[in-house]
Amino acid sequence: MTERADVVIVGGAVVGSAVAYYLKKLGFSGSVVVIEQDLSLADSCTARSAGGIRQQFSTPENIALSQFGLKLIRNLKQEFGPDADVAFREQGYLLLASEAGLPVLESNVAIQTAHGAPTLLLDPNALKGRFPWLVTDGLAGGAFGPQGEGWLDPHSLAGLLRRGARDKGAQWREARVTHIENVGNSVTAVGLSDGSRIACGALVNAAGAGAGAVAKLAGIDLPVGPRKRYVYVLDCREPGEALRKGPLVVDITGFWFRPEGRQFICGLSPAESEEPPVEGEDVDYDWFETRIWPELAARIPAMEAIKVVNAWVGRYDYNSLDQNGIVGRHPRIGNFYFANGFSGHGLQQGPGVGNAIAELIVHGAYRSIDLERFGYERIVAGRLLKEANVI
């Protein structure tokens, strides 16, 4: 039996839910169906995210997308009701730089401040004065975002967007998309793992780490796939309250670290040559012992006496071309829309991207944030749009 939907969205985590929500918020009267293979989202990029939001990017569009998400977080109760909460901890981001990395940091801060981000550029003395628990050896400076940066509960944000979209009439289906039908320059229908078929007026690919596989069903080459990332939960014997209230720190060696309740979490993205196999859920504890802990303890001495009490595997929806999002219409298949490849930034960029795709569908053009540079045309041309601040 064939059903029909005006818009089918593949993927129901933060990005897909945001597309559905903003379609309805912008007054789209047609039917919207979100296809999600696991409605619990337990294995999604969203649920396994570390939950960060920051304005410290080198690409103006990324700054604007995070600012859109920040505005939503600041207005949650007006948007979703008096009980809406995502446990936002506005403790900031601190990105550290060596002498060699300082010019890039300074350039990034200049871009951020020019686009309304309140980033502070701190020299080693200022770093030591503001963060006494930090060893400044080898540092030439740091960029600190004192407002509008921190972390939140990913599942809560996804849940609010999903509920908001459902309340406005969007529908959810638990299934996998198994095939996509094209006729001429249009997607005409999707087939699902439950045997059903949905004819559609437009298709939005918001499938996270599975976006490349979904695009392939439509005969589209998309350089997006899963990349495994380990997140370690640490219990520290005597961290002190100042460290508990500290920001997310990104060290010059690449590790990141932040408070999480009464504990802490950390991770380190591998180099391309070190990427682990994407299959499986086993955590590599040796990665922490040999690559993270020595650097962490050297930078933050309180972390010398710690215990790893938990860990999990997260996944990036990794754009292997340039680690920036791929957003907008396909240049030939005009009703196929991309919302993909955010390379670890999907949670914070999801609301802005969802609104952008909704604007394209409803108005035929971007109105809030111009994301033309994120379009698929650059993928075809192999034209890089590099983001310098990928964590």
C-alpha positions in Angstrom: 0.0 0.0 0.0 1.3 3.5 -0.9 0.9 6.4 1.4 1.7 10.0 0.6 3.5 12.8 2.4 4.3 16.3 1.2 7.7 16.1 3.0 9.5 13.0 4.2 12.4 13.5 6.6 14.9 10.7 7.0 16.3 10.8 10.5 14.4 11.9 13.7 17.2 13.1 16.0 17.9 16.8 16.6 18.4 17.8 13.0 15.4 15.9 11.6 13.2 17.0 14.4 14.2 20.6 13.9 13.3 20.4 10.2 9.9 19.1 11.1 9.4 21.6 13.9 10.3 24.7 11.9 8.4 23.5 8.8 5.2 23.6 11.0 6.3 26.8 12.8 6.7 28.6 9.4 3.1 27.6 8.5 3.7 24.7 6.2 0.3 23.2 5.9 1.3 20.0 4.1 1.9 16.6 5.6 5.3 15.9 7.2 6.5 12.4 8.1 9.7 11.7 9.9 11.3 8.3 9.4 13.5 7.2 12.3 14.8 3.7 12.7 14.9 3.9 16.5 12.5 6.3 18.2 14.4 6.0 21.5 17.4 7.6 19.6 19.6 5.5 21.9 22.3 4.9 19.2 21.9 8.3 17.4 24.7 10.9 17.1 22.5 13.1 19.2 22.0 10.8 22.2 25.8 10.0 22.3 26.9 13.6 21.9 28.8 15.4 24.6 26.2 18.2 24.3 28.4 21.2 23.6 27.3 24.5 22.2 29.8 27.2 21.3 30.3 30.3 19.1 34.0 29.7 18.7 34.2 28.8 15.0 36.2 30.1 12.1 33.3 30.0 9.6 30.8 32.8 10.0 27.9 30.5 9.0 28.8 28.1 11.9 28.8 31.0 14.3 25.4 32.1 13.1 24.0 28.6 13.4 25.2 28.3 17.0 23.7 31.7 17.8 20.4 30.5 16.4 20.5 27.5 18.7 21.5 29.7 21.6 18.5 31.9 21.1 16.3 28.9 21.1 17.8 27.7 24.4 17.4 31.1 26.0 13.7 31.1 25.0 12.8 27.5 25.7 9.9 28.2 27.9 8.3 30.6 25.5 8.8 28.2 22.7 7.8 24.9 24.3 6.1 25.7 27.6 6.9 26.4 31.2 8.4 23.0 31.9 10.8 23.0 29.0 14.5 22.6 30.1 17.7 21.2 28.5 19.9 21.7 31.6 22.1 24.3 29.9 25.4 24.9 31.8 26.7 28.2 30.6 30.3 27.6 31.8 32.0 28.5 28.5 34.6 27.1 26.2 38.4 27.7 26.5 40.5 27.0 23.5 44.2 27.0 24.2 47.0 27.9 21.7 50.8 27.5 21.5 53.1 30.1 20.0 52.7 28.5 16.6 48.9 28.3 16.9 48.4 31.8 18.3 48.0 33.6 14.9 45.1 31.2 13.9 43.5 31.7 17.4 43.8 35.5 17.0 42.3 35.3 13.5 39.4 33.2 14.7 38.6 35.5 17.7 38.6 38.4 15.3 36.0 36.6 13.1 33.9 35.7 16.1 33.8 39.2 17.6 33.0 40.6 14.2 29.9 38.4 14.2 28.7 39.1 17.7 30.4 36.4 19.7 31.8 37.7 23.1 35.0 35.8 22.8 37.9 37.0 25.0 41.6 36.6 23.9 43.7 35.9 27.1 47.4 35.9 27.5 49.1 33.3 29.8 49.0 35.7 32.8 45.3 36.3 32.3 44.7 32.6 31.9 46.4 31.8 35.1 44.5 34.6 36.9 41.1 33.4 35.7 41.8 29.6 35.8 44.3 29.0 38.7 43.9 25.2 38.2 45.4 25.4 34.7 49.2 25.0 34.0 50.1 27.5 31.4 53.5 26.0 30.3 53.8 26.0 26.6 50.8 28.3 26.1 50.8 31.6 24.2 47.2 32.4 24.8 43.6 31.1 25.0 40.2 32.1 23.7 37.4 32.0 26.2 33.7 32.4 25.6 32.2 33.6 28.9 28.6 33.8 27.6 26.6 31.7 25.2 28.8 28.7 25.4 28.6 25.5 27.5 26.7 22.2 27.3 23.2 20.8 27.6 21.3 17.6 27.6 21.0 16.4 24.0 18.1 14.0 24.5 16.0 16.8 26.1 16.6 19.1 23.2 15.7 16.4 20.6 12.6 15.6 22.7 11.3 19.1 22.8 11.7 19.6 19.1 10.0 16.3 18.4 7.1 17.0 20.7 6.8 20.5 19.3 6.6 19.2 15.8 4.1 16.5 16.7 1.9 19.0 18.5 1.8 21.0 15.2 0.9 17.9 13.2 4.1 16.2 12.0 4.1 12.4 12.2 6.8 9.9 13.2 7.4 6.4 11.8 9.8 3.8 13.2 11.4 2.2 10.2 14.5 2.3 8.0 14.5 3.7 4.5 15.4 0.8 2.2 15.1 2.4 -1.2 14.4 5.7 -2.8 12.6 6.1 -6.1 13.7 8.8 -8.6 11.8 9.8 -11.8 13.6 12.3 -13.9 15.0 15.0 -11.7 12.7 14.3 -8.7 12.4 11.9 -5.8 9.0 10.3 -6.0 8.8 7.8 -3.2 10.7 6.0 -0.4 10.4 2.3 0.5 10.6 1.3 4.2 11.8 -1.7 6.1 8.2 -2.5 7.2 7.2 -3.0 3.6 5.4 0.2 3.2 5.9 2.9 0.5 5.5 6.6 0.9 5.2 8.9 -2.1 6.6 12.2 -1.3 6.8 15.8 -2.6 10.2 16.4 -1.0 12.8 14.3 0.8 15.1 15.7 3.5 18.2 13.7 4.4 18.8 14.2 8.1 20.1 10.7 8.7 23.2 11.7 10.8 26.1 9.2 10.4 24.0 7.2 8.0 23.5 10.2 5.6 25.9 8.9 3.0 24.1 5.6 2.8 20.8 7.3 2.4 22.1 9.5 -0.3 23.5 6.5 -2.1 19.9 5.0 -2.3 19.1 8.0 -4.5 22.2 7.6 -6.6 24.0 10.5 -4.9 27.6 10.5 -3.8 27.8 12.2 -0.3 31.1 12.1 1.6 29.5 11.6 5.0 29.8 8.6 7.2 30.3 7.5 10.8 33.5 8.2 12.8 33.9 6.7 16.2 34.7 8.9 19.2 35.4 7.8 22.7 34.0 9.8 25.7 35.5 8.9 29.1 33.8 9.7 32.5 36.3 10.6 35.3 35.9 10.7 39.0 38.5 13.0 40.6 39.5 12.8 44.2 39.9 16.5 45.0 39.1 18.7 42.0 38.0 21.8 43.9 34.9 23.9 43.2 36.7 26.2 40.8 37.4 23.4 38.5 33.9 22.0 38.8 32.6 25.4 37.7 35.2 25.6 34.9 34.7 25.7 31.1 35.2 23.0 28.5 38.9 23.1 27.8 40.5 22.2 24.4 44.2 21.7 24.8 47.0 22.4 22.3 47.5 18.6 22.2 43.9 18.1 21.0 42.1 16.6 24.0 39.0 18.2 25.4 37.8 18.1 29.0 34.8 19.5 31.0 32.8 19.1 34.2 29.8 16.8 34.1 27.8 17.1 37.3 30.1 15.9 40.1 32.4 14.2 37.6 34.2 15.1 34.4 34.3 13.9 30.9 37.0 14.1 28.2 38.0 12.8 24.8 40.4 13.2 21.9 39.7 13.0 18.2 42.2 10.8 16.3 44.2 11.8 13.3 43.0 10.5 10.0 45.7 7.7 10.2 44.5 6.7 13.7 40.8 6.4 13.0 39.4 3.2 14.7 37.0 0.9 12.9 33.5 2.3 13.0 31.9 -1.1 13.9 31.2 -2.2 17.5 30.7 -0.5 20.8 33.9 -1.4 22.6 35.7 1.5 24.2 39.5 1.7 23.7 40.7 2.5 27.3 44.3 2.4 26.2 43.5 5.5 24.1 42.8 7.3 27.4 45.7 5.8 29.3 48.4 6.6 26.7 47.1 9.6 24.7 44.8 11.6 27.0 45.7 11.1 30.6 49.4 12.2 30.5 48.5 15.4 28.7 45.4 16.0 30.9 47.4 15.6 34.2 50.2 17.9 32.9 47.7 20.6 32.0 45.4 20.2 35.0 47.3 18.7 38.0 44.1 17.9 39.8 43.5 15.2 37.2 46.6 13.2 38.3 44.4 11.3 40.8 41.4 10.2 38.9 39.5 7.0 38.0 37.7 6.2 34.8 34.2 5.2 36.0 32.4 5.0 32.7 32.9 5.5 29.0 30.8 5.4 25.8 31.2 5.4 22.0 29.9 8.4 20.2 29.7 8.9 16.5 30.3 11.9 14.3 28.4 12.4 11.0 31.8 13.1 9.5 32.1 15.1 6.3 35.5 13.8 5.0 35.8 16.6 2.4 36.1 19.6 4.8 34.3 18.8 8.1 31.6 21.5 7.5 27.9 20.9 7.0 26.3 20.1 3.7 23.0 21.9 3.5 20.4 22.7 0.8 18.9 21.3 -2.4 20.6 18.9 -4.7 21.5 20.9 -7.8 19.8 18.3 -10.1 17.3 16.5 -8.0 15.5 19.6 -6.9 13.3 18.1 -4.2 16.2 16.3 -2.4 17.5 18.3 0.5 20.7 17.8 2.5 21.1 18.5 6.2 24.3 16.5 6.8 27.9 16.2 7.6 28.2 18.5 10.7 31.2 16.5 12.0 30.4 16.7 15.7 28.5 20.1 15.6 25.0 18.7 14.7 23.5 19.2 18.1 24.3 22.9 18.4 23.6 23.6 14.7 20.5 21.5 14.5 17.9 24.2 15.2 19.5 26.6 12.8 19.8 24.0 10.0 16.3 22.8 10.6 15.0 26.4 10.2 17.1 26.9 7.1 15.8 23.8 5.4 12.3 24.7 6.4 12.8 28.2 4.8 14.0 26.6 1.6 10.9 24.4 1.4 8.4 27.1 2.5 9.9 30.2 0.9 12.2 28.8 -1.7 15.2 30.7 -0.3 17.1 31.2 3.0 15.8 34.1 5.1 17.5 33.9 8.5 21.0 32.5 7.7 22.5 32.4 4.2 23.9 28.9 3.9 24.6 28.9 0.2 28.3 28.2 0.8 27.3 25.0 2.5 25.5 23.7 -0.6 26.2 20.4 -2.4 27.7 22.3 -5.4 31.0 22.5 -3.5 31.0 18.8 -3.0 30.7 18.2 -6.8 33.4 20.8 -7.4 35.7 19.5 -4.6 35.8 23.0 -3.3 36.9 23.1 0.3 35.2 25.2 3.0 37.5 24.4 5.9 36.5 24.9 9.5 39.6 25.6 11.6 37.9 24.8 15.0 36.9 21.1 14.7 37.2 19.4 18.1 
